[in-house]
Amino acid sequence: MAALILEISTRGLHRYQSIEREVTTIGRALDNDIILSDPTVAPHHLKIIRYGDNSAEIVNLTDVN
């Protein structure tokens, strides 16, 4: 699979996270793969699904933000 890098920008700081798993969850809750400690982020905010044909899908898991 091709490389997929997520850029996370918080309070002027930039962090880069490699997305290597087939499904990666992102949110404020501790059971996510990527945890964002930001009050505007839902506990289970979104997930990234990678497919074998080098495509990816971002799924919104919340109705707010």
C-alpha positions in Angstrom: 0.0 0.0 0.0 1.1 3.6 -0.7 2.1 5.7 2.3 -0.6 7.8 3.9 0.5 10.6 6.3 -2.0 12.5 8.4 -0.9 16.1 9.4 -2.3 17.1 12.8 -2.1 20.8 13.5 -3.0 21.9 17.1 -2.3 25.3 18.6 0.3 26.1 16.0 2.2 22.8 16.4 2.3 20.2 13.6 2.5 16.5 14.2 2.6 13.8 11.4 1.1 10.4 11.9 1.6 7.5 9.5 -1.7 5.7 8.8 -0.7 2.1 8.2 -3.7 0.1 9.5 -6.7 -0.9 7.4 -9.0 1.0 9.8 -7.7 3.9 12.0 -10.0 5.6 14.5 -9.5 9.2 15.7 -11.1 11.0 18.6 -10.8 12.2 22.2 -11.6 8.8 23.8 -8.7 6.6 25.0 -9.7 3.6 22.9 -8.9 5.4 19.6 -5.8 4.7 17.5 -5.1 8.5 17.4 -6.1 10.5 20.4 -6.7 14.2 20.1 -7.0 16.1 23.5 -9.1 18.9 22.1 -12.6 19.8 23.4 -13.8 20.4 19.9 -13.1 16.8 18.9 -15.8 14.2 19.7 -14.8 11.1 21.7 -15.2 9.0 18.5 -14.8 11.6 15.8 -13.9 9.8 12.6 -12.3 6.8 11.1 -10.0 6.3 8.1 -10.5 3.1 6.0 -7.7 2.1 3.6 -8.4 -0.1 0.7 -6.0 -2.4 -1.2 -6.3 -0.3 -4.4 -4.5 2.6 -2.5 -7.7 4.5 -2.0 -9.0 5.7 1.4 -12.3 6.7 2.9 -12.9 9.1 5.8 -16.0 8.4 7.7 -17.5 11.0 10.0 -18.7 9.3 13.3 -20.4 12.4 14.8 -23.0 14.9 13.9 -21.2 17.9 15.5 -17.9 19.6 14.6 
